[in-house]
Amino acid sequence: MAADRRHRVARRPMVLLSSAQQGSGARAGGAGDDGPRGVVTGKYFNFNPLPPSADVLGNALVVPDLPTHKLPREKFGNRMRRWLARFNIGAQSAQTRMRWKVQDTVASVLASVSPSVTLSAEQRAKLKRNGQAVTMIIVRHPYHLRHVLDMIPQLPDALGPERRFLELLMSRIIKKYAEQMSLIKGSAFSFENEAREYLFAGFRMEMQIKKITSPDERFGALQAIYNNYFHGKNYYYYALLRREKLAPENKLFMLYSRASYFNARIDWNGELLDKPAPRALPTRGTVMFLLQRDKSVLARYRTDQEFQKQVKTCVEAFPE
């Protein structure tokens, strides 16, 4: 047995680090780490860039007029099933579990932006809701609630009341954020203008990408294009939720579709693929969710037959 144990120990790979590598690994790991936790080689593309620093509020966002009176009420039977589920009693359908997830999400968002919360906004606190913990989120930009924004278009029609309330709740939050940004910048803040600037900046850079041959420069250019398209798509979504009156010929929907298609072509290592990855594309339901809320597109769709064909072709290009 001892010989077998020595044999197994001898076969373990050893990693030798220079003193400089050991020092850098300790700094990267932070206090209390025994050493480097892994080796990173090559370049990895950032698919979740942070929001522009100039658009991040200095203090946590507080919304005084939360529409809690329109919150769908939980019935007694639903509360009882949730209580039993904590003890693994009973069976729940996928729709029931999704409804519970939405209810927990609503409670978390309300606790995060409610003015009645007396805890410090700089701390991650826990509140109690029906005996369960509700996590608070420090919201300084709508991006910090991206999990909620991504959830809304995916909710089925059976959860229509919950979806409408989440959409109304996020609309109030985004409106309040825009008011704060208007005070900071000293002029009216428009998500439409921000979306147009980012999407057109990404488009102009995309037109030049074929001229870049250096791998490092191409990697950086693709990251810059992705970031502009990423922020432009988000701000277009925020503009629709805020119900901004978009310009009749804004072209944001088509630019959103083009940006989604291009970003889905970028691989994890920063290489530009010939075709987009289906999993990286928004679903057709998400695209229709945005299309139904863009009144400028709907108005033109009713009168322009050529534009109708373009929109139909665009929507059909996304996976169901």
DOMIDREN-96681 format. One record per atom (N, C-alpha, C): x, y, z; residue in three letters. Coordinates in steps of 0.2 Angstrom, whole numbers, plus 5000, padded with zeros to 4 digits. Example, Ala and Ser with C-alpha at 12.3 -4.5 7.8 and 13.67 -1.06 7.14 Angstrom:
506649725039ala506249785039ala506649845039ala506449895035ser506849955036ser506450005039ser
END
This chain:
500449945000met500050005000met500450065000met501050065004ala501450125004ala501750134998ala501950084994ala502350084988ala501850114983ala501250094983asp500750124978asp500550194979asp500550214986arg500450284987arg501050324985arg501650304986arg502250344983arg502250344976arg501950294973his501950294965his501450344963his500850354966arg500350404964arg500650474965arg500950484971val501250544972val501750564967val502150514965ala502750534960ala502450554953ala501850524952arg501550544945arg501150604945arg501150644950arg500750704950arg501250764947arg500950804942pro501350854939pro501550904943pro502150934942met502350984946met502351054942met502251104945val502251174942val502751214945val503251234941leu503751284944leu503651354942leu503651394946leu503551464945leu504151504947leu504251554943ser504851604945ser504551644950ser505051684953ser504851724959ser504451784957ser504551804950ala504051864948ala503351834947ala503351774944gln502651744943gln502351724950gln502751704955gln502451694961gln502151754964gln502551814964gly502251874966gly501651894963gly501651894956ser501051914953ser500451874954ser500551804955gly500051764957gly499751784964gly500151794968ala499951814975ala499451874975ala499751924971arg499351994971arg498651984967arg498651934962ala498051924959ala497551884963ala497851844967gly497351804971gly497051834977gly497451884979gly497151924985gly497451894992gly497251934997ala497451915004ala497151845006ala497551805009gly497351745011gly497351685006gly497551695000asp497651644995asp498351614996asp498351544995asp498951504995asp499351514989asp499051534983gly499451534977gly499051544971gly499251544965pro498851554959pro498351504958pro497751524956arg497251474956arg497151444949arg497551464944gly497551434937gly497951474933gly498051454927val498451484922val498051504916val498051564914val497651594909val498151604903val497951574897thr498351584891thr497951614886thr498251654881gly497851684876gly497451744878gly496951764873lys496551814874lys495851794874lys495451814879tyr494751794879tyr494251854878tyr493751844874phe493351904872phe492851914878phe492751984879asn492252004885asn491552014882asn491151964883phe490451964880phe489952004885phe490252024891asn489752064895asn490152124898asn490252174893pro490552234895pro490152274900pro490552304905leu490152354909leu489852414906leu489352444909pro489052504906pro489552554906pro489452604901pro489952664901pro489952694908pro490552714910ser490752734917ser490352804918ser490352844912ala489952914913ala489252904914ala488952844913asp488252834913asp488052804920asp488552784924val488452754930val488352804936val487752804939leu487552844944leu488052844950leu488152894954gly488652894960gly488252864966gly487652864966asn487252834972asn486752784969asn486552744974ala486052694972ala485452724970ala485052704965leu484452724962leu483852714967leu483452764969val482852754973val482252784969val481752734968val481152754965val480552764970val480352824970pro479752834975pro479052814973pro478952814967asp478252794965asp478252724962asp478352674966leu478352604963leu477652584963leu477452544957pro476752524956pro476552464960pro476652464967thr476552404970thr475752394971thr475352434969his474652424969his474352384964his474852374958lys474652334953lys475052264953lys475352254958leu475652194959leu475152134960leu475252084955pro474752024956pro474851994963pro474251974966arg474251954972arg474351874972arg474651854977glu474751784978glu474151754982glu473851694979lys473351664982lys473551624988lys473051604992phe473251564998phe473551494996phe473251464991gly473451404988gly474151404986gly474351454982asn475051464980asn475551474985asn475351514991arg475751514996arg475851455000arg475351415000met475351345004met475851305000met475751304993arg476251254989arg476951274990arg477051344990arg477751364991arg478051344998arg477651345003trp477851325009trp477951255009trp477551215006leu477651135006leu478251125002leu478451164997ala478951144992ala479651154996ala479651195001arg480251205005arg480451145008arg479951095010phe480151035013phe480050975008phe480150995001asn480150944996asn479450904996asn478950934997ile478250904998ile477850924992ile477550884988gly477150894982gly477550904976gly477250904970ala477550914964ala477350984961ala477751014957gln477651084954gln477751074947gln477351104943ser477451114936ser478051164934ser478251164928ala478751214926ala478451284926ala477851284925gln477551354925gln477451384932gln477351334937thr477251354944thr477951384946thr478451344945arg479151364947arg479351424944arg479151434937met479351504934met478951564937met478351544939arg477951604943arg478251614949arg478551564953trp478851584959trp479551624958trp479851604953lys480451634951lys480351714950lys479751724946val479651794945val479451834951val479051794955gln478851834962gln479451844966gln479951804966asp480551814970asp480951874966asp480951874960thr481251934956thr480951994958thr480252004958val479952064959val480052084966val480052044971ala480252054978ala480952084978ala481452054975ser482152084975ser482152154972ser481852164966val481852224963val481552284967val480952264970leu480652314975leu481052334981leu481352284984ala481752294989ala482452334988ala482652324981ser483252364979ser483152434978ser482552454976val482452524974val481952564978val481652524983ser481152554987ser481452614992ser481152664992pro481352714997pro481252705004pro480852645005ser480752635012ser481252585016ser481752565011val482252525014val482752575018val482852555024thr483252595029thr483952575029thr484152515026leu484852495026leu485252535022leu485952535023ser486352565018ser486352535011ser486352585007ala486352555000ala486952524998ala487552545001glu488152515000glu488252445002glu487852415006gln487852345008gln487352305005gln487552245004arg487152195001arg486752165007arg486152175007ala485752165013ala485252105011ala484952075017lys484452025016lys483852045019lys483252045016leu482652055019leu482251995019leu481651995023lys481251935023lys480651945020lys480451895016arg479851895012arg479551825013arg478951815016asn478651755017asn479151705020asn479551725025gly480051685028gly480651665023gly480751695018gln481251685013gln481751745012gln482351735011ala482751795010ala482751825003ala482751885003val482651924997val483351964996val483651954991thr484351984990thr484252054987thr484552104990met484552174987met485152184982met484952224977ile485452244972ile485552314972ile486252334972ile486352404971ile486352424964ile485852464962val485652484956val485852554954val486352564950arg486652624948arg486552634940arg486352584937his486252584930his485752534928his485352534923pro484852484921pro485252414920pro485852424918tyr486252364916tyr486252314923tyr486252344929his486252304935his485652264936his485152274932leu484552234932leu484452194926leu484952184922arg484952144916arg484652084916arg484652044922his484351984922his483551984922his483352044925val482552054924val482352074917val482852114914leu482652134907leu482652084903leu483152034904asp483151974899asp482551924901asp482251924907met481751884908met481051904905met480951974905ile480351994903ile480051964896ile480451974891pro480251944884pro480151864884pro480451834889gln480451764889gln479851734892gln479451774896leu478951744900leu478351724895leu478051674897pro477451644892pro476851684894pro476351674889asp475751714890asp475351694896asp475451634899ala475151614905ala475351654911ala475951684910leu476151734916leu476051804914leu475551814910gly475451884907gly475451934913gly475051924918pro475051984923pro475751994926pro476051944928glu476751954930glu477251984925glu477151974919arg477552004914arg477452074913arg476752094913arg476552164913arg476752204919arg476752174925phe476952214931phe477752224930phe478152164928leu478852174928leu479052234923leu478652234917glu478752284912glu478652354915glu478052354919leu477952424922leu478452444927leu478652394931leu479152414936leu479752434933leu480052404928met480652424925met480552484921met479952504919ser479852564915ser479952624920ser479652614926arg479752664932arg480452674933arg480852624934ile481552624936ile481952654931ile481852644924ile482152674919ile482052744918ile481352764919lys481252834919lys481552874924lys481552844930lys481952884936lys482652884935lys482952834932tyr483652834930tyr483752894925tyr483352904920ala483452954915ala483353024918ala482953024923glu482853094926glu483553114930glu483853064933gln484453074937gln484953094932gln485053054926met485553074921met485453144918met484853164917ser484653234915ser484953284920ser484853274926leu485053324931leu485853324931leu486153264930ile486853264930ile487153294924ile486853284918lys487153314912lys486953384911lys486353404914gly486153474913gly485753474907gly485553424903ser485053424898ser484653364897ser484153364893ala483753304893ala484153244891ala484053184894phe484353124893phe483953084888phe484153054883ser483753014878ser484052954877ser483752894878phe484052834877phe484052824869phe483552854865glu483652844858glu484252874855glu484452934858asn485052964855asn485652924857asn485652894863glu486252854865glu486252794861glu485752764860ala485752704856ala485952714849ala485752774846arg485952784839arg486652794839arg486952834843glu487652844843glu488052784844glu487852734848tyr488252674849tyr488152634843tyr487552624840leu487452574835leu487752604829leu487752664827phe488052694821phe488852694822phe489152704828ala489852694829ala490052624828ala489652574830gly489852504829gly489852494821gly489352514818phe489252504811phe489852534807phe490052594809arg490552624805arg491252584806arg491352564812met491952524813met491852454810met491252424809glu491152364806glu491352364799glu491252424796met491352434788met492152434787met492552444792gln493252454792gln493652384794gln493252344797ile493552284800ile493952244795ile493752234788lys494152194783lys494752224782lys494952294783lys495552324781lys496052304787lys495852274792ile496352264798ile496652194797ile497252184797thr497552124796thr497952094802thr498152144806ser498552124812ser498052094817ser498252034819pro497851994824pro497652034830pro498152064833asp498052104839asp497552164838asp497752204832glu497252254831glu496552234829glu496552174826arg495852154824arg495452124830arg495852094835phe495552084841phe495252144845phe495652194845gly495452254849gly494852284845gly494852284838ala494352314834ala493652284835ala493752214835leu493152174836leu492852184843leu493252194848gln492952204855gln492652274855gln492952324852ala492652394852ala491952394848ala491952354842ile491352344839ile490752314843ile490952264846tyr490552224851tyr490252264856tyr490752304859asn490452344865asn489952404863asn490152434857asn489652484854asn488952454853asn488952394849tyr488352364848tyr488052334854tyr488352314859phe488052294865phe487752344869phe488052404870his487752454873his487152484869his487252494862gly486752514858gly486052474858gly486152414858lys485552364859lys485252374866lys485652384871asn485352394878asn484952454878asn485252514875tyr484952574876tyr484252584871tyr484252544866tyr483652544862tyr483152504866tyr483252454869tyr482852414874tyr482552464879tyr483052504882tyr482852554888tyr482352604885tyr482452624879ala482052674876ala481352654875ala481252594873leu480652564872leu480252554878leu480652534883leu480252524890leu480052594893leu480452644892arg480352704894arg479752734890arg479652704884arg479052734880arg479252804877arg479852804875glu480052874872glu479752874865glu479652934863lys479352944856lys479952944851lys480052894848leu480652884843leu480452924837leu481052944833ala480952984827ala480652934822ala480252954817pro479952914812pro480452874808pro481052894806glu481552864802glu482152844806glu482052824812asn482652814817asn483052754815asn482752704812lys483152644809lys483452604815lys483252614821leu483552574827leu483352504827leu482752484825phe482652414825phe483052374820phe483152404814met483652364809met484352364812met484552424815leu485252424817leu485252374823leu484752364827tyr484752314833tyr484852244830tyr484452234824ser484552164821ser485252154818ser485452204815arg486152194812arg486652184818arg486652224823ala487052214829ala487052144832ala486452124833ser486352054836ser486652004831ser486552014825tyr486851964820tyr487651964820tyr487852024820phe488652024820phe488952004827phe488652024832asn488952004839asn488951924839asn488451894837ala488351824837ala488851784833ala489251824828arg489751794824arg490451794828arg490451824833ile491151824837ile491251764841ile491751734840asp491851674845asp492151694851asp492251644856trp492551654862trp493251684862trp493651664857asn494351694857asn494351754852asn493851784850gly493851844847gly493951834839gly493851774837glu493851764829glu493151774827glu493051804821leu492451824817leu492251764813leu491751724815leu491451664811leu491051694805leu490951644801asp490651654795asp489851664796asp489651624801lys488951624802lys488851634810lys488251664812pro488151674819pro488051614823pro488251614829ala488051554833ala487251564835ala486851514834pro486151514836pro486051534843pro486451504847arg486351524855arg486451594857arg486851624853ala487051694854ala486551744851ala486151724847leu485651764844leu485051774849leu484651834849pro484051834853pro483551794849pro483051764853thr482551724850thr482051774846thr481651734842arg481151774838arg480651804842arg480451774848gly480051804853gly480251864856gly480951874857thr481251934860thr481251984855thr481351974848val481352024843val480652044842val480152004842met479452024841met479252064847met479452054853phe479352094859phe479552164858phe480152174855leu480352244854leu480052274848leu479852234843leu479552264837leu478852284839leu478452254843gln477852274845gln477752334849gln478352354852arg478352414856arg478752474853arg478952464847asp479252514843asp478752544838asp478352594841lys477852624837lys478052654830lys478652674830ser478952704824ser478952654818ser479152594820val479152544815val478452514813val478052514818leu477352494817leu476952544812leu477152604813ala476752654809ala477052644802ala477652644801arg477952634794arg477752564791arg477652514795tyr477552444793tyr476852444790tyr476352484792arg475652484789arg475652514783arg476052564781thr476052604775thr476552584769thr477052554771asp477652544766asp477752464765asp477552444759gln477552374758gln478252344757gln478752384755glu479452364754glu479752354761glu479552404766phe479752394773phe479452334776phe478852314774gln478552254777gln478952194775gln479152194769lys479652134767lys480252134771lys480552194772gln481152194776gln481152174783gln480552194786val480452174793val480352104794val479952074789lys479752004789lys480351964788lys480851984784thr481451944782thr481851944788thr481852004791cys482352014797cys482151974803cys481451974805val481251934810val481351854809val481151834803glu481251764801glu481951744802glu482451784802ala483151764802ala483351744809ala482951754814phe483151744821phe482751674823phe483151634827pro482851564829pro482251574833pro481851524833glu481151524837glu481351504844glu
END
